[in-house]
C-alpha cells in the first residue's frame, strides 16, 4: 500500500462508514474502528460520522447527526405479518425519517424471498403513523426493499383503493397488480397535501425493461428468470393504469426502478404527494457538515458490507470518495467482503480496499458471530502498517 506522507504523520481521521448490512450498524462500525485507533494510535483525533444512503441505518444516521427521537410503531412486514417497526422524528418535531427497509426490507423475510407477493404496505403504515404525529416532512429512504409492487402497498395503506374488474380490492403486491383494473383515490389521506416528501434514492434505474426494477433488482429479491418477466409485465401494466387514471407517465423516469418501483406510485399523485428526489448519501453528508469536517483531516476511513463496482454508483462510499477527492483527502475502504471492481476505484482517490472477513465462512450465522472481531483486527492491522 502506498502511504502518503501526511498519513504517516496524521493527526485527525474521519470515520464515515455505511452499515454492514445484516451484521453491524454504521454506528457500531464507527465504534469498532475508533476502538482500534484508541489502542494503536491513541494520539490521533477521530471524528465519527455514521452514514447511510437511504437503506438500513438512515434513521440512526440522521439522529446521530442532528438529534431527535426514535419512534416505535406496529406495522406489517413484506408478507403482511405483524411486526414491531420504527422510524425517527428529528429534533424539529416535524420531520420524519422512514427507511423502506424497516417494514418492507429484505432482511425481514430473508429466508422467504417472494417478490411476487411481497408488499410495501407496512411502509405506508409508517408514513400514516408519522402523519398522526403531525409530521410535515418525510424523508423516505429507498434502500434494501424486498418488494416489486410499484409502491402499490404504500398508497393502499394511505387510502387508495386498488380494484379488480369486479370492483373488489386486490392484494397490493406485484401479483395483485396483474389483476388490477381500477384505481380509486377519493379516500387518499388528505393530510398528504400538507406534507413534503424527500426521497433518498441512490439509483437511476427506470421502472420497466432490461434496466428496470424487475430485471436489475428482482433476482436479489428471489426472482428467477420466469418470475422476473412476470414482475416486469405487471409493473408495466400498473404504469399504464396509473397513466390512464392520473395522466402521469412514469415508466421512464430515472429512479422509479428503485425499491421495486415505489416512486411509480408516489409520483403519480402530484396533487396530493409532493416529492423531491435526492441522493441519499448527499443528504446525510450535508446534514453532518462533512465537507467542513474533513478540511483538516489527514485520512478518511469508510466502508460497507460488500464493495464492488456497484459501490461507485451513488452508494455511500461513492459519495464520500467524491467529496474527499475535491479536497485531496486520501480514503481507505474497509468492507465485509469484496466483489469485482476495476482500477478506476483508485483514480477516484481510494488508497486501498481491505476485506474484514478473516477466513472462509460456511454460513451467514458465522459471519454475524465473528464480524465485530474481524473488523477490529482488520483495522488494527491497517494501523500497524501505517
C-alpha positions, -999 to +999 in steps of 0.1 A: +000+000+000+013+034-009+011+057+022+012+094+015+034+113+039+005+131+055-010+098+066+022+088+083+021+120+103-017+121+106-034+140+135-070+137+125-090+108+110-127+109+099-145+076+103-176+076+080-188+041+072-222+028+060-237-001+078-225-037+071-260-050+060-273-077+083-244-076+107-234-042+120-250-007+120-229+022+108-226+035+143-213+001+155-187+001+127-176+036+137-172+025+174-151-006+164-127+013+142-124+041+168-116+015+194-087+002+173-074+038+170-075+043+207-053+012+212-028+016+184-027+053+176-044+069+206-028+103+199-049+107+167-081+126+169-110+107+154-144+120+143-172+096+138-199+102+112-221+071+107-237+074+073-263+057+051-275+061+015-312+056+022-311+019+033-306+004+067-292+028+092-306+060+076-328+069+106-300+064+130-276+084+109-299+114+110-305+110+147-267+109+153-261+140+132-288+163+144-308+146+172-344+136+177-363+106+188-367+070+175-404+062+173-415+026+176-447+016+158-467-015+149-466-023+112-465-051+086-436-069+071-434-075+033-457-106+037-483-087+057-473-102+091-474-080+122-441-066+133-427-040+156-410-014+134-396+021+138-388+055+123-373+087+135-387+121+142-360+147+141-355+174+168-377+199+149-406+177+158-420+180+122-396+158+101-398+120+100-371+098+086-385+064+074-365+036+060-383+014+035-362-015+049-377-010+084-411-025+073-406-037+037-370-048+039-354-080+026-338-088+059-373-091+074-380-122+052-345-132+042-353-170+041-387-164+024-379-141-005-411-137-026-411-106-048-444-116-064-463-115-031-444-090-010-457-055-004-447-020+008-480-018+027-460-017+060-440+013+048-473+030+041-484+023+077-453+040+090-460+071+068-495+072+082-482+069+117-459+099+111-488+119+098-507+110+130-477+126+148-483+158+128-451+155+107-450+179+078-419+165+061-410+129+054-375+117+044-381+083+028-351+061+022-354+036-007-328+010+001-330-027+010-366-035+000-379-070-006-407-057-029-416-052-065-451-038-061-445-003-077-454+013-043-490-001-045-488-011-009-478+023+003-506+042-015-531+015-005-522+020+032-527+057+026-562+053+013-561+045-024-583+016-034-569-008-060-597-028-076-601-057-100-626-059-128-654-067-104-646-037-082-631-059-055-599-048-037-567-066-049-538-075-026-513-047-031-485-069-043-469-074-077-491-105-083-521-084-073-512-058-099-518-085-125-555-083-116-557-045-112-583-028-133-594+004-115-578+029-091-600+050-067-581+078-050-611+095-034-600+083+001-563+091-003-552+107+030-558+145+026-530+153+051-505+144+024-512+177+007-495+195+036-465+171+037-433+173+018-416+141+007-378+140+003-369+107-014-334+094-006-327+074-038-293+061-048-301+046-082-313+059-115-329+028-130-363+033-147-393+013-138-396-013-166-374-031-191-339-045-190-327-017-167-358-017-146-369-028-112-376-064-120-347-072-143-320-055-123-331-060-087-356-089-089-330-117-088-315-105-055-351-105-041-356-141-050-369-139-086-358-165-112-358-157-149-395-166-154-406-146-123-386-115-135-406-114-167-439-116-147-427-089-123-418-066-152-451-072-171-471-064-140-452-032-133-457-021-169-494-028-166-496-008-134-478+021-150-503+021-179-533+021-155-517+049-134-513+069-166-549+064-175-560+074-140-537+104-133-522+114-167-487+108-153-464+087-175-438+074-150-423+044-169-390+062-180-384+085-151-350+078-135-352+064-100-386+048-105-369+014-106-356+018-070-370-003-042-393-022-065-408+009-081-420+028-051-417+061-069-442+049-096-470+054-071-456+084-052-450+104-084-484+096-099-504+117-075-487+151-076-519+169-064-516+150-031-480+139-028-452+165-032-419+146-039-384+157-043-358+131-052-323+134-037-291+114-033-294+096+000-257+099+009-256+136-001-285+144+023-266+128+052-233+143+044-248+178+041-265+175+074-233+162+091-213+192+075-190+166+061-171+190+038-162+212+067-153+183+090-128+168+066-110+201+058-082+194+084-084+156+082-054+136+071-074+104+063-110+092+058-120+057+065-152+044+050-168+011+042-198-011+037-209-047+038-198-055+003-176-034-020-177-039-058-181-019-090-217-010-079-203+008-049-193+036-073-229+042-085-245+065-059-237+044-029-223+058+004-187+050-004-190+068-038-205+099-023-178+101+004-150+095-020-161+121-045-162+148-017-128+136-003-112+139-037-123+175-041-102+183-011-074+159-020-081+137+011-070+100+009-096+074+016-093+038+029-122+014+024-129-015+048-156-039+035-172-070+049-165-086+015-154-076-020-166-084-055-153-074-088-140-038-093-116-021-117-086+002-114-110+032-116-116+030-079-081+042-073-085+071-097-113+083-075-089+088-046-093+055-028-058+045-014-066+009-006-095-015+000-095-041+027-117-071+034-127-076+071-135-113+069-106-132+083-114-166+070-139-186+048-173-189+065-197-217+058-229-197+066-240-162+074-246-171+110-208-174+114-203-141+098-227-124+123-209-140+152-174-130+141-179-097+123-171-074+152-138-091+160-129-094+123-134-057+117-114-048+148-085-070+138-085-057+103-084-020+115-057-029+140-035-044+112-041-014+089-029+009+117+001-012+125+012-009+088+007+028+088 
